[in-house]
Amino acid sequence: MGFWRFARSYAFVAALACVLCATLALMLAVAGVSAALIVLACLLVAAAFALAVALDYARRRSFYADLADLSECLENPRFAIEMLERPAYADGAVAYDALAAVSKEASDEIAAFRRQAEDYRAYIETWVHEAKSPLAAAHLMLENLAAEADGASWERLDALAEELRRVERYIEQALFYARSETVEKDYLVRRHSLRDLVGAAVRANSHALIAGHVAVFLQGLDREVYADDKWVVFMLGQVIQNSVKYARETGAEITFEARSVGEGLADEHVELAVRDNGCGISAADLPRVFEKGFTGSNGRAARTGKRATGLGLYLVRQLCGKMGLGVSASGREGEGFAVTFSFPVNRMHLI
């Protein structure tokens, strides 16, 4: 806070000082004091007032300057109190104590919310693992029944098995969603073959690909990248499921194509494009495909008759951001859709 801005806060006191000087001058004039002495007395009163204002500003300036700096550059207001010293003057001390109380309350609330979020995440992870057991048992029972069933019954059992697999995919998505806020605690970056990563993702989603009659093509995957295999396989699975959901009724394809980009050690990376020839996406919807809950407003779900959660690509972007991977989307309506991942290929990116 500048001095003149501070001095304006003393406007009322300055007015009282002027009244005091006028009263003093009148009293001295009635008493027969010379004009020179009256002027000198008024000047002394004015000087004393100015000195008092200057001294008050001097002792407050440091506190005001710290507050001004905090308001401009502090990222987390909860820590403001840690960067201030408690002033000696009364109103400054009151302001400091109030700020300290607010900061403590905010910190306590955030700590409570974090504990609640951790407890909820732990519950979701436990629930997911518990839910997998009855699903595995159900699959086993269906396999036993399918071995004894006739053609019509086998088709119904196969349809039921596919619904169980859908439930499994949603459960897996819930697990990765719960972990997405703490990815740094649950992943290990190592060197992997892109062919192995893509192969694992295709095998994990083979039932969906077969059911959707989607042909898979692999191009240029003989490259190595640094990433966490578990998270990458999950992300590729989300893209595969998205492609299957919006695939053509006949001639559906999904292509995994990799290429090296960059020449220097610092900017070298590998791009993996996962491209389908499905219904595509409108230009208006394309910038929003990674938004949470976004399912498209230009008829993608209407064309296919299949519901979407709008979480798959959102999780892909979240996990890529946590692991330092690049991700982008492209496509045109009626011409297919593609998601491109960017992987580091040198040890400098290891965390």
Buried (B, 14 or more C-beta within 10 A) or exposed (E): BEEEEBBEEBEEEBEEBBEBBEEBBEEBEEEEBEEEEBEEBBEEBBEEBBEEBEEBBEEBBEBBEBBEEBEEEEEEEBEBBEEBEEBEEEEBEEBBEEBBEBBEEBBEEEEEEEEEEEEEBEEBBEBBEEBBEEBEEBBEEBEEBBEEBEEEEBEEBBEBBBEBBEEBBEBBBBBBBBBBEEBEEBBEBEEBBBBEBBBBBBEBBEBBBEEBEBEBEBEBBEBEBBBBBEBBBBBBBBBBBBBBBBBBEEEBBBBBBBEEEEEEEEEBBBBBBBBBBBBBBBEEBBEBBBEEEBBBEBEBBEBBEEEBEBBBBBBBBBBBBBBBBEBBBBBEBEEBBBBBBBBBBEEEBEE
